[in-house]
Structures are given as structure tokens and as C-alpha cells.
Amino acid sequence: MRGRGLYGGNAGTDATTSSKRIRSTRALWDPTYRDESWIADTVRLIPRMKEWVRDNYPGRKLSIGEWSFGADAHISGGVATAEALGRFGEQGLDYAFYWGDLKEANPNYWAFRAFRNFDGKGGRFQDISMPVKATEHVSLFASRDAGRKRVVLVLVNRDAANKAVITLTLPGCAPPTSAQLFSFDASSKALSAAPSQVTKSGVSLVLEPYSFATLDLALE
């Protein structure tokens, strides 16, 4: 996936290009998004490929190879990577292969860690997806274990300027008994513990501008 100024050694990290980079992830899934590269059309890549499989090759798995939204060392690249990984899971993609190196010093590395080993102890996004309702500038990806005792969520704040003050509710789930939040923003060197509060209605937390975070919940 690439567009002018988004990818490669000279990938732009100015405000306009950074916003476009994160916005361009919508080409993976959003039927209302008109791709801003030379394609200049709606793409909805994963749903389109699933339709091809349904109509022509029932049962075949789907893969996206050599994907990247660029600027690995910039927070916009990390946010775009976290957003893409969440959409891959949400849309039911079977495989995806990242183009380039994952270096611990870069935000894109920690975007992967938000889903895999977020706590340094093997904590990971769970195996069963949950339906969500997100807000305009915050993406939410949710999962649970088979026993319904653990919920792991990844949140992505796509707003460059504003913090997101969030109260998460879990309709249909048992009340949470504990919460651990691990976040990464423009000033971060690694995913690190951040404050969250379990309330009667769910969990409250704050996301920094251009950031992603993993929330690990234990349920009653």
C-alpha cells in the first residue's frame, strides 16, 4: 500500500502527510473512502477480495503481502500500523506480511507489540473478536478468551492534536475486576503502563494525541 510521500526513505512526516498516511488505511475496508493515491477510487480491499473468493474460489484464504504505510520511525507510521493490524483482524484477513524491518526503536515495532506481548510477559490479543462501537477519531478493536474471563482491547487515537477521554462499557459481559493499560505516543520509547480506572459502568482512560494502547481486562 503506498501513495506519494507516504512510503520509502523520504516518507513525509509533516502534519498533512501524516494525517493522509493514517487516513489511507481506510482503503483496506471502508466503502466510503476514495483512495488518495493514483488509484483515485474506492478500494475496500479486504471486502473486495473476500467477494472474489466467495464468487470464484470458495474456501480459499486471503493474504496481503509486502504491506506498509511508511514512516516506520515516526508516530504516524506507528498509528497507521496499529490501525492496519486491527483492521486485518476485524475484517477476517488470514495472513499479512510486513514490508521492511521491525526495529525496537521505531513506533511500528510497538504497534505490533500492542497486539503481541504488550506486557513483556506474553500478553496478547485474544482469539475471539467482539463487536464494537468506536468514536470518530478513536478506533477500537476488541477480543476475548473462550472462557469469557479476559478481554483485551486495542485503541488507536487518530487525532493529531487532542487527547481522547474515554469511558468503555462492556454490554453483555461480566463486570471487570481489574484493568491494565499499556500505551504508546509520540514521546514514548516503548509500550508502558498508564493509568486507567475500573468504574461501575466500565473502564475510564485517557489516550494521548496520535497514540495507541492495549487494555487488558479481567472479568468476574
C-alpha positions as CSV (number, residue, x, y, z in Angstrom):
1,M,0.0,0.0,0.0
2,R,1.6,3.3,-1.0
3,G,0.8,6.8,-2.1
4,R,3.0,9.8,-2.9
5,G,5.1,10.9,0.1
6,L,3.8,8.2,2.3
7,Y,6.4,5.4,1.9
8,G,10.1,4.9,1.4
9,G,13.3,6.6,2.6
10,N,11.9,10.1,2.0
11,A,8.4,9.5,3.5
12,G,6.9,12.7,4.7
13,T,6.2,13.3,8.4
14,D,4.7,16.7,8.1
15,A,1.2,17.2,9.5
16,T,-0.6,16.9,6.2
17,T,1.2,13.8,5.1
18,S,1.0,12.1,8.5
19,S,-2.8,12.7,8.5
20,K,-3.1,11.3,5.0
21,R,-1.0,8.2,6.0
22,I,-3.3,7.3,8.8
23,R,-6.4,8.1,6.8
24,S,-5.2,5.9,3.9
25,T,-5.6,2.8,6.0
26,R,-9.4,3.2,5.3
27,A,-8.7,1.8,1.8
28,L,-8.4,-1.6,3.5
29,W,-12.1,-1.7,4.5
30,D,-14.1,1.5,4.1
31,P,-16.6,1.6,1.2
32,T,-17.0,5.3,1.5
33,Y,-13.2,6.2,1.3
34,R,-11.8,7.3,-2.1
35,D,-8.2,6.4,-2.2
36,E,-6.0,9.5,-2.4
37,S,-3.1,7.9,-4.3
38,W,-3.0,7.5,-8.1
39,I,-5.9,5.0,-7.7
40,A,-8.4,7.8,-7.0
41,D,-11.2,5.4,-6.5
42,T,-12.9,3.4,-3.7
43,V,-10.9,0.2,-2.9
44,R,-12.3,-1.5,0.2
45,L,-9.5,-4.0,-0.4
46,I,-10.3,-6.8,2.1
47,P,-14.1,-6.9,1.5
48,R,-13.5,-6.9,-2.3
49,M,-11.0,-9.8,-2.1
50,K,-13.5,-11.7,0.1
51,E,-16.1,-11.3,-2.6
52,W,-13.7,-12.6,-5.2
53,V,-13.1,-15.7,-3.1
54,R,-16.8,-16.2,-2.4
55,D,-17.7,-15.9,-6.1
56,N,-14.7,-17.8,-7.6
57,Y,-12.7,-19.7,-5.1
58,P,-14.8,-20.7,-2.1
59,G,-12.7,-21.6,0.9
60,R,-9.5,-20.0,-0.3
61,K,-7.7,-18.0,2.3
62,L,-6.7,-14.4,1.9
63,S,-3.2,-12.8,2.2
64,I,-1.8,-9.3,1.8
65,G,2.0,-9.3,1.1
66,E,4.5,-6.5,1.4
67,W,2.3,-4.1,3.1
68,S,3.4,-0.9,4.8
69,F,2.0,2.6,5.3
70,G,5.5,4.1,5.7
71,A,7.3,6.4,8.2
72,D,8.3,3.5,10.5
73,A,10.3,5.8,12.8
74,H,7.5,8.4,13.1
75,I,4.5,8.2,15.4
76,S,2.1,8.5,12.3
77,G,3.7,5.3,11.0
78,G,3.1,3.5,14.3
79,V,-0.5,4.7,14.5
80,A,-1.1,3.6,10.9
81,T,0.4,0.2,11.6
82,A,-1.7,-0.3,14.7
83,E,-4.8,0.7,12.7
84,A,-4.0,-1.7,9.9
85,L,-3.3,-4.6,12.2
86,G,-6.7,-4.0,13.9
87,R,-8.5,-3.9,10.6
88,F,-6.8,-7.1,9.4
89,G,-8.3,-8.9,12.4
90,E,-11.7,-7.1,12.2
91,Q,-12.1,-7.9,8.5
92,G,-11.0,-11.5,8.8
93,L,-7.8,-11.4,6.8
94,D,-5.9,-14.7,7.1
95,Y,-2.3,-13.5,6.5
96,A,-0.4,-10.3,6.1
97,F,3.4,-9.8,5.7
98,Y,5.0,-6.5,6.7
99,W,7.4,-4.9,4.2
100,G,10.6,-3.8,6.0
101,D,12.3,-4.2,9.3
102,L,10.7,-4.0,12.7
103,K,13.2,-2.2,14.9
104,E,12.7,-1.8,18.6
105,A,13.4,1.9,18.4
106,N,10.5,2.6,16.0
107,P,6.8,3.1,16.7
108,N,5.8,0.5,14.1
109,Y,7.5,-2.2,16.2
110,W,5.5,-1.2,19.2
111,A,2.3,-1.3,17.2
112,F,2.9,-5.0,16.6
113,R,3.7,-5.4,20.3
114,A,0.3,-3.8,21.2
115,F,-1.2,-7.0,19.8
116,R,1.5,-9.5,20.7
117,N,3.4,-9.4,24.0
118,F,2.1,-6.0,25.1
119,D,3.2,-6.5,28.7
120,G,6.5,-8.2,28.0
121,K,5.1,-11.4,29.6
122,G,3.3,-12.9,26.6
123,G,0.1,-10.9,26.9
124,R,-1.7,-10.9,23.5
125,F,-4.9,-10.0,21.7
126,Q,-7.3,-12.9,22.2
127,D,-8.7,-15.4,19.7
128,I,-12.4,-14.4,19.6
129,S,-13.3,-11.0,18.1
130,M,-16.0,-8.8,19.7
131,P,-18.3,-6.3,18.0
132,V,-17.5,-2.7,19.0
133,K,-18.8,0.8,18.6
134,A,-16.0,3.4,18.3
135,T,-15.9,7.2,18.1
136,E,-15.0,9.4,15.2
137,H,-11.3,9.7,16.0
138,V,-10.7,6.6,18.1
139,S,-10.6,3.1,16.6
140,L,-11.4,0.2,18.9
141,F,-10.6,-3.5,18.4
142,A,-11.8,-6.0,21.0
143,S,-11.2,-9.7,21.7
144,R,-12.0,-12.2,24.5
145,D,-10.9,-15.6,25.5
146,A,-13.0,-18.7,25.2
147,G,-13.8,-18.7,28.9
148,R,-15.2,-15.1,28.9
149,K,-12.9,-14.2,31.7
150,R,-10.5,-12.0,29.8
151,V,-11.0,-9.1,27.4
152,V,-8.1,-7.5,25.5
153,L,-8.7,-4.3,23.5
154,V,-6.5,-2.1,21.3
155,L,-7.4,1.5,21.0
156,V,-6.0,3.9,18.4
157,N,-6.3,7.7,18.7
158,R,-6.0,9.1,15.2
159,D,-6.4,12.7,16.3
160,A,-3.1,14.6,16.0
161,A,-4.0,17.4,18.4
162,N,-6.5,16.2,21.0
163,K,-6.5,13.7,23.9
164,A,-9.3,11.2,23.9
165,V,-11.1,10.9,27.3
166,I,-12.9,7.5,27.1
167,T,-15.3,5.5,29.2
168,L,-15.5,1.9,27.9
169,T,-18.6,-0.1,28.6
170,L,-18.9,-3.8,28.1
171,P,-22.6,-4.7,27.5
172,G,-23.3,-8.4,27.7
173,C,-20.0,-9.1,29.7
174,A,-19.4,-9.7,33.3
175,P,-18.1,-6.6,35.2
176,P,-14.3,-6.0,35.0
177,T,-12.4,-6.7,38.2
178,S,-9.1,-5.3,37.1
179,A,-7.5,-3.4,34.3
180,Q,-4.0,-2.9,32.9
181,L,-3.3,-0.2,30.3
182,F,-0.2,-0.1,28.1
183,S,0.2,2.9,25.9
184,F,2.5,4.4,23.3
185,D,2.5,8.0,22.0
186,A,4.9,10.4,20.2
187,S,7.1,10.8,23.3
188,S,7.3,7.0,24.1
189,K,10.3,4.7,23.7
190,A,8.2,1.6,24.5
191,L,4.7,0.5,25.5
192,S,4.4,1.5,29.1
193,A,1.9,1.2,31.9
194,A,-0.6,4.0,32.0
195,P,-3.5,4.9,34.4
196,S,-7.0,3.5,34.0
197,Q,-9.9,3.2,36.4
198,V,-12.5,0.5,36.8
199,T,-15.9,2.0,37.4
200,K,-19.4,0.7,37.9
201,S,-20.1,1.4,34.2
202,G,-16.8,0.0,32.8
203,V,-13.3,1.4,32.5
204,S,-12.2,5.0,32.1
205,L,-8.9,6.1,30.5
206,V,-7.2,8.9,28.5
207,L,-5.4,8.5,25.2
208,E,-2.7,11.0,24.1
209,P,-2.9,12.5,20.6
210,Y,-1.6,10.2,17.9
211,S,-1.3,7.1,20.2
212,F,-2.3,3.5,20.6
213,A,-2.9,1.5,23.7
214,T,-3.7,-2.0,24.9
215,L,-6.3,-2.5,27.7
216,D,-6.2,-5.9,29.4
217,L,-9.3,-6.7,31.5
218,A,-10.0,-9.5,33.9
219,L,-13.8,-10.1,34.3
220,E,-15.8,-11.5,37.2
